[in-house]
């Protein structure tokens, strides 16, 4: 089981896996990356990208295990003849009736939403009136190697301190994959971009004081262990450009218009309906 879990974690962490690629097969049934992604987005109401990066791999593995479990149970249910049982057929018919209504409502609502239009002028006016909404804090893109022992962290620093540029980055990634006990290890210690205050204080204070393309000359101690940090990039506080947030603004305004349209339609439908 431990070997299987390690295998699942490896394939989920691989950045080369395409969304339609098969991750595993269960008795001949393929489970794809797209299926895992869909489950994650549904479980987090479309906010999976906001989940801390060090937790994303864990959630992906949990979802994959759940999908595998469902396939195993479904396969066993078919073998036991559940799909041909009276109880199953009765419940399926009830579900079909419920879904028939729900699906019709969803398609109707989508049709109403698709008819809503937002002009460039409206989007631009919203942006100009709400620029503070699109302010971004100073952020950094960093990598780290996490180990339990301070001496081991110092040995890693010793291997890196004579390097610079691409050689430093490349070697850092290699050592992260080899030595790091953190969940970002298989990705070369990559933590992505994060804003000031998102990491624990000791890590945060150090990384934001560093220069791009450098490593920490001393291990950084936190409750998780000892970190060797590589600062890849820095972004100052900024306001995102209109073109970068235009789609987001259009969707927001579209939803607001949609609410007004739905209220008008519901009022009109109620007036025409016989409700006793």
C-alpha positions as CSV (number, residue, x, y, z in Angstrom):
1,X,0.0,0.0,0.0
2,X,2.9,2.4,0.8
3,X,4.4,1.7,-2.6
4,X,1.1,2.4,-4.3
5,X,0.6,5.6,-2.4
6,X,4.1,6.8,-3.3
7,X,3.4,5.9,-7.0
8,X,0.2,8.0,-6.9
9,X,1.9,10.9,-5.4
10,X,4.6,10.8,-8.0
11,X,2.3,10.9,-11.0
12,X,0.2,13.6,-9.5
13,X,3.2,15.8,-8.9
14,X,4.5,15.4,-12.4
15,X,4.2,18.7,-14.2
16,X,4.4,16.9,-17.6
17,X,1.0,15.1,-17.1
18,X,-1.6,16.4,-19.6
19,X,-5.1,17.0,-18.3
20,X,-6.5,14.2,-20.5
21,X,-3.7,11.8,-19.7
22,X,-4.6,8.6,-17.8
23,X,-3.2,8.5,-14.3
24,X,-4.2,5.0,-13.4
25,X,-6.5,2.3,-14.6
26,X,-8.8,0.3,-12.3
27,X,-9.8,-3.1,-13.8
28,X,-9.4,-1.5,-17.2
29,X,-11.3,1.8,-16.4
30,X,-9.1,4.8,-16.9
31,X,-9.0,7.7,-14.4
32,X,-7.6,10.8,-16.0
33,X,-6.0,14.0,-14.7
34,X,-9.0,15.9,-16.0
35,X,-11.3,13.8,-13.7
36,X,-9.2,14.6,-10.7
37,X,-9.1,18.3,-11.6
38,X,-12.9,18.4,-12.0
39,X,-13.4,16.8,-8.6
40,X,-11.0,19.3,-7.0
41,X,-12.6,22.3,-8.5
42,X,-16.0,21.1,-7.5
43,X,-14.9,20.3,-3.9
44,X,-13.3,23.8,-3.6
45,X,-16.1,25.6,-5.5
46,X,-13.6,26.6,-8.2
47,X,-11.0,27.9,-5.7
48,X,-8.5,25.1,-5.8
49,X,-5.8,27.4,-7.1
50,X,-6.2,29.4,-3.8
51,X,-5.3,26.3,-1.8
52,X,-1.8,26.6,-0.3
53,X,0.7,25.0,-2.7
54,X,2.1,22.7,-0.2
55,X,-1.4,21.2,0.3
56,X,-2.4,20.9,-3.3
57,X,-0.5,17.6,-3.9
58,X,-2.0,16.1,-0.8
59,X,-5.6,17.0,-1.9
60,X,-4.9,15.6,-5.4
61,X,-3.7,12.3,-4.0
62,X,-6.8,12.1,-1.7
63,X,-9.2,12.7,-4.6
64,X,-7.4,10.1,-6.8
65,X,-7.7,7.6,-4.0
66,X,-11.4,8.4,-3.7
67,X,-12.0,7.9,-7.4
68,X,-10.1,4.6,-7.3
69,X,-12.3,3.5,-4.4
70,X,-15.5,4.4,-6.3
71,X,-14.4,2.4,-9.3
72,X,-13.7,-0.6,-7.0
73,X,-17.0,-0.4,-5.2
74,X,-18.9,0.1,-8.5
75,X,-17.2,-2.9,-10.1
76,X,-18.1,-5.0,-7.1
77,X,-21.7,-3.8,-7.1
78,X,-22.1,-4.8,-10.8
79,X,-20.7,-8.3,-10.0
80,X,-23.3,-8.7,-7.2
81,X,-26.1,-7.8,-9.5
82,X,-27.0,-4.5,-7.8
83,X,-27.8,-2.8,-11.1
84,X,-30.5,-5.4,-11.8
85,X,-32.1,-5.3,-8.4
86,X,-35.5,-3.8,-7.8
87,X,-34.3,-1.4,-5.2
88,X,-31.6,0.0,-7.6
89,X,-34.1,0.4,-10.4
90,X,-36.6,2.2,-8.2
91,X,-34.0,4.6,-6.8
92,X,-32.6,5.2,-10.3
93,X,-36.0,6.1,-11.6
94,X,-36.5,8.6,-8.7
95,X,-33.1,10.1,-9.4
96,X,-33.8,10.3,-13.1
97,X,-36.9,12.4,-12.4
98,X,-35.1,14.7,-10.1
99,X,-32.2,15.2,-12.5
100,X,-34.6,15.8,-15.5
101,X,-35.9,18.8,-13.7
102,X,-32.6,20.0,-12.4
103,X,-30.9,19.7,-15.8
104,X,-33.7,21.6,-17.5
105,X,-33.3,24.4,-15.0
106,X,-29.6,24.5,-15.4
107,X,-29.8,24.7,-19.2
108,X,-32.5,27.4,-19.0
109,X,-30.4,29.4,-16.6
110,X,-27.3,29.1,-18.9
111,X,-29.3,30.3,-21.8
112,X,-30.4,33.4,-19.9
113,X,-26.8,34.0,-18.7
114,X,-25.4,33.6,-22.2
115,X,-27.7,36.3,-23.4
116,X,-26.3,38.9,-21.0
117,X,-23.8,41.3,-22.6
118,X,-21.2,43.6,-21.0
119,X,-19.6,46.3,-23.1
120,X,-15.9,47.3,-23.0
121,X,-17.1,50.7,-21.8
122,X,-18.9,49.2,-18.8
123,X,-15.9,47.0,-17.9
124,X,-13.5,50.0,-18.1
125,X,-15.8,52.2,-16.0
126,X,-15.9,49.5,-13.3
127,X,-12.1,49.2,-13.4
128,X,-11.5,52.9,-13.0
129,X,-13.9,53.1,-10.1
130,X,-12.5,50.1,-8.3
131,X,-8.8,50.0,-8.9
132,X,-8.0,49.3,-5.3
133,X,-9.7,45.9,-5.8
134,X,-6.9,45.0,-8.2
135,X,-3.9,46.0,-6.1
136,X,-1.4,43.3,-5.5
137,X,1.0,43.1,-2.6
138,X,4.7,42.7,-3.0
139,X,5.4,39.0,-3.8
140,X,8.3,36.6,-4.4
141,X,8.9,33.4,-6.2
142,X,11.0,31.1,-4.1
143,X,12.2,27.5,-3.7
144,X,13.3,25.8,-0.5
145,X,15.0,22.7,0.7
146,X,13.5,21.5,4.1
147,X,15.5,19.2,6.3
148,X,15.2,18.2,10.0
149,X,18.9,18.7,10.9
150,X,20.7,22.0,11.0
151,X,24.0,20.4,10.1
152,X,22.5,18.8,7.0
153,X,21.2,22.2,6.0
154,X,24.6,23.7,6.4
155,X,26.1,20.9,4.2
156,X,23.6,21.7,1.5
157,X,24.5,25.4,1.7
158,X,28.2,24.5,1.4
159,X,27.5,22.6,-1.8
160,X,25.6,25.6,-3.3
161,X,27.5,28.7,-2.1
162,X,30.2,28.7,-4.8
163,X,27.6,28.5,-7.6
164,X,25.6,31.3,-9.3
165,X,23.2,31.9,-12.1
166,X,21.6,28.9,-13.8
167,X,24.1,26.5,-12.3
168,X,23.0,27.5,-8.8
169,X,19.3,27.2,-9.7
170,X,19.8,23.9,-11.5
171,X,21.8,22.4,-8.6
172,X,19.4,23.7,-6.0
173,X,16.5,22.0,-7.8
174,X,18.5,18.7,-7.9
175,X,19.2,18.8,-4.2
176,X,15.6,19.7,-3.4
177,X,14.4,16.6,-5.2
178,X,17.0,14.6,-3.5
179,X,17.1,16.0,0.1
180,X,13.9,18.0,0.8
181,X,11.3,16.5,3.2
182,X,8.7,19.1,2.2
183,X,5.9,18.4,-0.3
184,X,7.5,20.8,-2.8
185,X,10.6,18.6,-3.0
186,X,9.6,16.7,-6.1
187,X,9.1,20.0,-7.9
188,X,12.6,21.2,-7.1
189,X,11.4,22.9,-3.9
190,X,9.2,25.3,-5.9
191,X,6.8,27.3,-3.8
192,X,5.5,29.5,-6.6
193,X,4.7,33.2,-6.0
194,X,3.4,34.2,-2.6
195,X,2.8,37.6,-0.9
196,X,4.3,39.0,2.2
197,X,2.8,37.4,5.3
198,X,1.7,34.1,3.7
199,X,4.6,32.1,5.1
200,X,5.6,31.7,8.8
201,X,7.4,34.8,10.2
202,X,11.0,33.5,10.2
203,X,10.7,32.2,6.6
204,X,8.8,35.3,5.5
205,X,11.3,37.8,7.0
206,X,14.3,36.1,5.4
207,X,12.9,35.5,1.9
208,X,11.7,39.1,1.5
209,X,15.1,40.5,2.5
210,X,17.0,38.4,-0.1
211,X,18.2,39.3,-3.6
212,X,17.1,37.5,-6.7
213,X,19.2,34.6,-7.7
214,X,20.7,34.0,-4.3
215,X,20.4,31.5,-1.5
216,X,20.4,31.8,2.3
217,X,23.9,31.7,3.7
218,X,22.6,30.2,7.0
219,X,19.7,27.7,7.6
220,X,16.3,29.3,8.5
221,X,14.7,27.6,11.4
222,X,10.9,27.2,11.7
223,X,8.6,24.8,13.4
224,X,8.8,22.6,10.3
225,X,12.6,22.2,10.4
226,X,15.6,23.9,8.7
227,X,15.2,25.7,5.4
228,X,17.7,26.5,2.7
229,X,16.0,29.1,0.5
230,X,16.6,30.2,-3.1
231,X,14.9,33.4,-4.3
232,X,14.0,33.1,-7.9
233,X,12.0,36.4,-8.6
234,X,10.6,39.5,-6.9
235,X,7.5,41.5,-7.8
236,X,6.9,44.9,-6.2
237,X,3.4,46.0,-5.1
238,X,1.4,46.9,-8.2
239,X,-2.1,47.4,-9.6
240,X,-3.0,44.9,-12.3
241,X,-3.6,46.3,-15.7
242,X,-7.1,46.5,-17.1
243,X,-6.4,43.9,-19.9
244,X,-5.3,41.4,-17.2
245,X,-8.5,41.7,-15.3
246,X,-11.0,42.5,-18.1
247,X,-12.4,38.9,-18.2
248,X,-12.9,38.8,-14.5
249,X,-14.7,42.2,-14.5
250,X,-16.9,41.1,-17.4
251,X,-17.9,38.0,-15.6
252,X,-18.7,39.9,-12.4
253,X,-20.8,42.5,-14.2
254,X,-22.5,39.7,-16.1
255,X,-23.5,37.9,-12.9
256,X,-24.9,41.2,-11.5
257,X,-27.0,41.8,-14.6
258,X,-28.1,38.2,-14.6
259,X,-29.5,38.6,-11.0
260,X,-31.6,41.6,-12.1
261,X,-32.8,39.8,-15.2
262,X,-33.7,36.7,-13.2
263,X,-35.7,38.8,-10.7
264,X,-37.7,40.4,-13.6
265,X,-38.3,37.0,-15.2
266,X,-39.4,35.3,-11.9
267,X,-41.8,38.2,-11.2
268,X,-43.3,37.9,-14.7
269,X,-43.6,34.1,-14.4
270,X,-45.3,34.3,-11.0
271,X,-47.8,36.8,-12.4
272,X,-48.7,34.4,-15.2
273,X,-48.7,31.3,-13.0
274,X,-51.6,29.8,-11.0
275,X,-50.2,29.5,-7.5
276,X,-52.8,28.4,-4.8
